[in-house]
Amino acid sequence: MSKAPGNAGVRPRYITPDGERALRDELQYLWKVKRPEVTQAVREAAALGDRSENAEYIYGKKQLREIDRRVRFLSKRLDELTVVDRLPDDRNKVFFGAWVTVEDEEGAEQTYRLVGADEFDLTKGYLSINSPLARALIGKRLDDEVNVRTPEGWKTLFVAGIRYQAPADDK
């Protein structure tokens, strides 16, 4: 659980099954592929002699520290996350994991998926559940009005579509 900035409440750390899979894949790659490659390169660089002026050795050690830092972070983070792997009972309301299409006052539409903070990517339309827009959308229904504060000021949006994607069953 993480404390929300400026808020006494504690927020759960949710993630979609796809997001969890991506983090686990990254952890697996770093631990089983990348780290052994870099370790071998450091071993070979160390065999060349003087380590104090050996750029390959120094760079390799730095890479190992960065890999180890990321592995520790991912391991700890995956333990803290709650995977939301089922659809909500009421699919006519916006909840975590929903694809939501919003329309502004000029009629321009934008579609977002509400995802965990660890998987947001606006280029894919993935919007962090902790963002002001996502928090304003939670619990809304089709055609509901949403007022959200943006850097340009207050903006009014309308919920134009809500859909859910069933989690992939690849077990």
VOBA-1610 file (N, C-alpha, C; in pm, whole numbers, padded with zeros to 5 digits, always signed):
BEGIN
Met+00084-00119+00000Met+00000+00000+00000Met+00088+00124+00000Ser+00047+00223-00071Ser+00124+00346-00077Ser+00039+00461-00029Lys+00103+00553+00041Lys+00031+00672+00083Lys+00019+00767-00034Ala-00099+00819-00050Ala-00122+00915-00157Ala-00066+01050-00114Pro+00002+01120-00204Pro+00056+01251-00168Pro-00055+01346-00126Gly-00037+01411-00012Gly-00135+01506+00036Gly-00264+01441+00081Asn-00258+01313+00111Asn-00377+01240+00147Asn-00342+01144+00259Ala-00426+01138+00361Ala-00399+01049+00474Ala-00433+00905+00439Gly-00510+00884+00331Gly-00552+00749+00293Gly-00439+00670+00230Val-00457+00538+00230Val-00359+00448+00170Val-00423+00388+00046Arg-00350+00389-00064Arg-00400+00335-00191Arg-00343+00196-00214Pro-00429+00103-00256Pro-00375-00029-00294Pro-00299-00018-00425Arg-00205-00106-00445Arg-00125-00106-00567Arg-00175-00216-00658Tyr-00260-00178-00752Tyr-00318-00273-00845Tyr-00236-00282-00973Ile-00250-00398-01039Ile-00186-00419-01168Ile-00271-00518-01246Thr-00271-00504-01378Thr-00344-00600-01462Thr-00257-00725-01479Pro-00319-00837-01518Pro-00238-00958-01542Pro-00131-00935-01649Asp-00163-00856-01752Asp-00063-00826-01856Asp+00053-00746-01798Gly+00023-00651-01712Gly+00127-00570-01649Gly+00217-00654-01559Glu+00155-00744-01483Glu+00234-00832-01397Glu+00325-00922-01480Arg+00269-00975-01589Arg+00347-01063-01678Arg+00468-00988-01735Ala+00447-00861-01774Ala+00557-00781-01830Ala+00666-00759-01726Leu+00628-00731-01601Leu+00728-00712-01495Leu+00802-00841-01465Arg+00728-00952-01461Arg+00792-01083-01436Arg+00886-01121-01550Asp+00845-01091-01674Asp+00931-01120-01789Asp+01059-01037-01783Glu+01046-00910-01745Glu+01165-00825-01732Glu+01258-00880-01624Leu+01201-00919-01509Leu+01281-00974-01400Leu+01352-01102-01446Gln+01280-01188-01512Gln+01338-01314-01563Gln+01452-01286-01660Tyr+01429-01193-01754Tyr+01532-01157-01852Tyr+01657-01103-01783Leu+01638-01009-01691Leu+01754-00950-01622Leu+01833-01055-01545Trp+01762-01144-01475Trp+01828-01240-01387Trp+01889-01358-01463Lys+01817-01407-01565Lys+01862-01529-01633Lys+01943-01502-01760Val+01930-01385-01821Val+01999-01358-01947Val+02101-01245-01932Lys+02053-01127-01899Lys+02138-01008-01899Lys+02249-01015-01795Arg+02211-01051-01671Arg+02313-01053-01564Arg+02425-01153-01594Pro+02395-01277-01637Pro+02504-01369-01671Pro+02593-01317-01784Glu+02533-01249-01885Glu+02613-01193-01994Glu+02710-01087-01941Val+02659-00997-01859Val+02742-00889-01806Val+02847-00945-01710Thr+02810-01044-01630Thr+02905-01107-01538Thr+03021-01169-01615Gln+02990-01234-01726Gln+03094-01295-01810Gln+03185-01187-01869Ala+03125-01077-01915Ala+03204-00967-01971Ala+03296-00906-01866Val+03248-00892-01743Val+03330-00839-01633Val+03443-00936-01601Arg+03412-01063-01601Arg+03514-01165-01573Arg+03625-01158-01678Glu+03587-01144-01805Glu+03685-01136-01912Glu+03767-01007-01903Ala+03702-00897-01869Ala+03772-00768-01855Ala+03868-00773-01737Ala+03829-00839-01629Ala+03915-00849-01511Ala+04040-00930-01541Ala+04028-01026-01631Ala+04141-01111-01666Ala+04247-01035-01746Leu+04213-00918-01797Leu+04307-00839-01876Leu+04411-00767-01791Gly+04391-00766-01661Gly+04493-00704-01577Gly+04441-00588-01495Asp+04513-00477-01494Asp+04486-00360-01410Asp+04340-00316-01421Arg+04267-00331-01312Arg+04124-00299-01313Arg+04097-00151-01293Ser+04192-00077-01237Ser+04168+00064-01207Ser+04155+00150-01333Glu+04215+00108-01443Glu+04207+00185-01567Glu+04143+00105-01680Asn+04071+00002-01644Asn+04009-00087-01741Asn+03863-00043-01760Ala+03835+00027-01869Ala+03702+00084-01894Ala+03594-00025-01903Glu+03626-00137-01969Glu+03527-00244-01981Glu+03490-00301-01845Tyr+03589-00316-01759Tyr+03565-00368-01626Tyr+03480-00269-01544Ile+03518-00142-01546Ile+03447-00039-01470Ile+03302-00027-01519Tyr+03282-00024-01650Tyr+03148-00014-01707Tyr+03066-00138-01674Gly+03128-00255-01684Gly+03059-00380-01653Gly+03013-00385-01508Lys+03098-00342-01417Lys+03060-00339-01274Lys+02943-00243-01252Lys+02947-00131-01322Lys+02837-00034-01311Lys+02706-00097-01363Gln+02715-00167-01476Gln+02597-00235-01531Gln+02542-00338-01433Leu+02632-00412-01369Leu+02588-00513-01272Leu+02514-00447-01155Arg+02566-00335-01107Arg+02497-00264-00997Arg+02358-00220-01041Glu+02346-00168-01164Glu+02215-00123-01214Glu+02119-00241-01230Ile+02168-00353-01282Ile+02085-00472-01297Ile+02039-00522-01161Asp+02132-00530-01066Asp+02097-00577-00932Asp+01996-00485-00865Arg+02010-00354-00886Arg+01915-00258-00829Arg+01777-00282-00887Arg+01768-00299-01018Arg+01639-00321-01084Arg+01578-00455-01043Val+01661-00559-01028Val+01612-00690-00986Val+01554-00680-00845Arg+01623-00610-00755Arg+01571-00593-00618Arg+01438-00518-00621Phe+01433-00409-00699Phe+01311-00330-00709Phe+01195-00416-00760Leu+01216-00488-00872Leu+01109-00568-00931Leu+01064-00679-00836Ser+01158-00745-00769Ser+01122-00852-00676Ser+01035-00799-00563Lys+01075-00687-00506Lys+00998-00627-00397Lys+00864-00576-00449Arg+00865-00511-00562Arg+00743-00452-00618Arg+00640-00559-00650Leu+00682-00669-00710Leu+00588-00776-00744Leu+00522-00835-00620Asp+00594-00837-00508Asp+00536-00886-00383Asp+00430-00791-00328Glu+00441-00662-00360Glu+00349-00561-00307Glu+00223-00544-00390Leu+00224-00589-00514Leu+00115-00563-00607Leu-00002-00660-00589Thr-00121-00611-00618Thr-00242-00692-00620Thr-00286-00704-00765Val-00287-00827-00817Val-00326-00850-00955Val-00479-00857-00963Val-00536-00771-01045Val-00681-00770-01065Val-00707-00856-01189Asp-00747-00980-01166Asp-00759-01075-01276Asp-00902-01121-01301Arg-00999-01044-01253Arg-01138-01078-01283Arg-01214-00951-01321Leu-01317-00969-01397Leu-01398-00857-01441Leu-01493-00816-01329Pro-01529-00688-01322Pro-01623-00645-01218Pro-01763-00699-01245Asp-01844-00709-01140Asp-01981-00757-01156Asp-02064-00660-01239Asp-02048-00530-01216Asp-02123-00428-01289Asp-02032-00369-01397Arg-02047-00418-01520Arg-01960-00373-01628Arg-02012-00246-01697Asn-02117-00187-01640Asn-02168-00061-01692Asn-02108+00058-01618Lys-02018+00030-01524Lys-01950+00133-01448Lys-01800+00123-01475Val-01731+00234-01456Val-01587+00237-01478Val-01515+00190-01352Phe-01434+00087-01368Phe-01349+00036-01261Phe-01209+00013-01317Phe-01119-00029-01232Phe-00982-00062-01272Phe-00985-00161-01387Gly-00901-00137-01489Gly-00889-00227-01602Gly-00982-00195-01718Ala-01075-00103-01697Ala-01172-00069-01803Ala-01106+00011-01915Trp-01155-00009-02034Trp-01124+00078-02148Trp-01235+00180-02149Val-01202+00308-02135Val-01301+00414-02126Val-01279+00514-02239Thr-01384+00541-02314Thr-01379+00644-02417Thr-01446+00768-02362Val-01371+00879-02364Val-01425+01006-02316Val-01434+01103-02433Glu-01533+01190-02425Glu-01555+01289-02530Glu-01551+01426-02466Asp-01478+01519-02528Asp-01474+01654-02474Asp-01588+01737-02532Glu-01596+01862-02490Glu-01707+01949-02531Glu-01709+01977-02682Glu-01594+01962-02748Glu-01587+01983-02893Glu-01620+01855-02971Gly-01640+01744-02902Gly-01672+01618-02967Gly-01553+01528-02995Ala-01434+01571-02957Ala-01314+01488-02977Ala-01314+01374-02876Glu-01287+01253-02924Glu-01286+01135-02838Glu-01144+01085-02813Gln-01125+01030-02696Gln-00998+00969-02658Gln-01031+00844-02576Thr-00959+00735-02599Thr-00983+00611-02525Thr-00862+00579-02438Tyr-00891+00543-02314Tyr-00787+00509-02217Tyr-00823+00377-02148Arg-00720+00306-02106Arg-00739+00191-02020Arg-00684+00229-01884Leu-00763+00208-01779Leu-00719+00241-01643Leu-00635+00125-01590Val-00507+00152-01569Val-00411+00049-01529Val-00333+00095-01407Gly-00250+00007-01353Gly-00168+00039-01238Gly-00056+00136-01273Ala-00004+00200-01170Ala+00102+00299-01189Ala+00227+00238-01253Asp+00248+00109-01236Asp+00367+00044-01291Asp+00356+00013-01439Glu+00238+00029-01496Glu+00221-00010-01637Glu+00165+00101-01724Phe+00149+00222-01670Phe+00091+00328-01752Phe+00183+00364-01868Asp+00120+00391-01982Asp+00193+00428-02104Asp+00093+00499-02194Leu+00098+00630-02196Leu-00001+00706-02272Leu+00007+00681-02422Thr+00123+00636-02472Thr+00131+00605-02615Thr+00042+00485-02649Lys+00016+00397-02552Lys-00074+00283-02571Lys-00215+00315-02524Gly-00233+00432-02464Gly-00364+00468-02408Gly-00382+00416-02267Tyr-00273+00373-02203Tyr-00280+00323-02065Tyr-00265+00439-01969Leu-00367+00463-01888Leu-00374+00575-01796Leu-00363+00523-01653Ser-00272+00580-01575Ser-00252+00536-01437Ser-00378+00559-01355Ile-00415+00460-01278Ile-00531+00468-01191Ile-00517+00582-01089Asn-00394+00626-01065Asn-00369+00733-00969Asn-00378+00872-01031Ser-00397+00880-01162Ser-00405+01010-01228Ser-00537+01079-01194Pro-00540+01211-01200Pro-00665+01283-01170Pro-00781+01241-01260Leu-00756+01221-01390Leu-00863+01180-01480Leu-00917+01043-01442Ala-00829+00948-01417Ala-00873+00813-01381Ala-00953+00814-01251Arg-00905+00889-01152Arg-00979+00897-01025Arg-01117+00959-01046Ala-01128+01055-01137Ala-01257+01117-01166Ala-01350+01021-01240Leu-01293+00930-01319Leu-01374+00837-01397Leu-01428+00719-01318Ile-01359+00680-01212Ile-01399+00562-01134Ile-01543+00576-01086Gly-01622+00473-01113Gly-01761+00469-01070Gly-01860+00536-01164Lys-01810+00600-01269Lys-01899+00668-01364Lys-01962+00567-01459Arg-02075+00610-01518Arg-02148+00529-01614Arg-02148+00598-01749Leu-02198+00529-01849Leu-02211+00583-01983Leu-02290+00714-01979Asp-02242+00814-02051Asp-02302+00948-02062Asp-02286+01034-01937Asp-02216+00986-01834Asp-02191+01069-01715Asp-02093+01180-01751Glu-02107+01290-01683Glu-02018+01405-01701Glu-01906+01397-01597Val-01786+01428-01641Val-01669+01424-01554Val-01599+01559-01564Asn-01574+01620-01449Asn-01497+01744-01446Asn-01360+01712-01389Val-01258+01748-01462Val-01122+01716-01420Val-01034+01839-01436Arg-00946+01857-01340Arg-00854+01970-01344Arg-00733+01932-01428Thr-00703+02015-01527Thr-00588+01993-01613Thr-00494+02113-01599Pro-00373+02106-01654Pro-00284+02221-01648Pro-00344+02346-01714Glu-00435+02324-01809Glu-00499+02436-01877Glu-00622+02487-01802Gly-00660+02421-01693Gly-00779+02458-01617Gly-00876+02342-01612Trp-00997+02368-01567Trp-01098+02263-01555Trp-01150+02225-01693Lys-01170+02095-01711Lys-01217+02043-01838Lys-01336+01950-01811Thr-01438+01961-01893Thr-01555+01874-01881Thr-01549+01767-01989Leu-01563+01643-01947Leu-01562+01529-02038Leu-01689+01447-02015Phe-01725+01369-02114Phe-01841+01281-02103Phe-01797+01139-02131Val-01848+01044-02054Val-01814+00903-02075Val-01892+00855-02197Ala-01821+00825-02304Ala-01883+00785-02431Ala-01881+00634-02452Gly-01799+00563-02376Gly-01792+00418-02391Gly-01716+00353-02278Ile-01761+00234-02240Ile-01693+00155-02135Ile-01690+00011-02185Arg-01571-00048-02182Arg-01562-00190-02216Arg-01453-00255-02132Tyr-01467-00384-02115Tyr-01371-00462-02039Tyr-01319-00573-02127Gln-01196-00610-02102Gln-01131-00717-02176Gln-01106-00830-02078Ala-01157-00947-02111Ala-01136-01061-02023Ala-00988-01096-02019Pro-00937-01128-01899Pro-00794-01164-01889Pro-00765-01287-01975Ala-00650-01285-02040Ala-00607-01397-02124Ala-00583-01519-02035Asp-00634-01631-02077Asp-00618-01754-01999Asp-00513-01840-02066Asp-00386-01814-02031Asp-00277-01886-02096Asp-00209-01983-02000Lys-00288-02044-01917Lys-00231-02137-01818Lys-00227-02276-01872
//
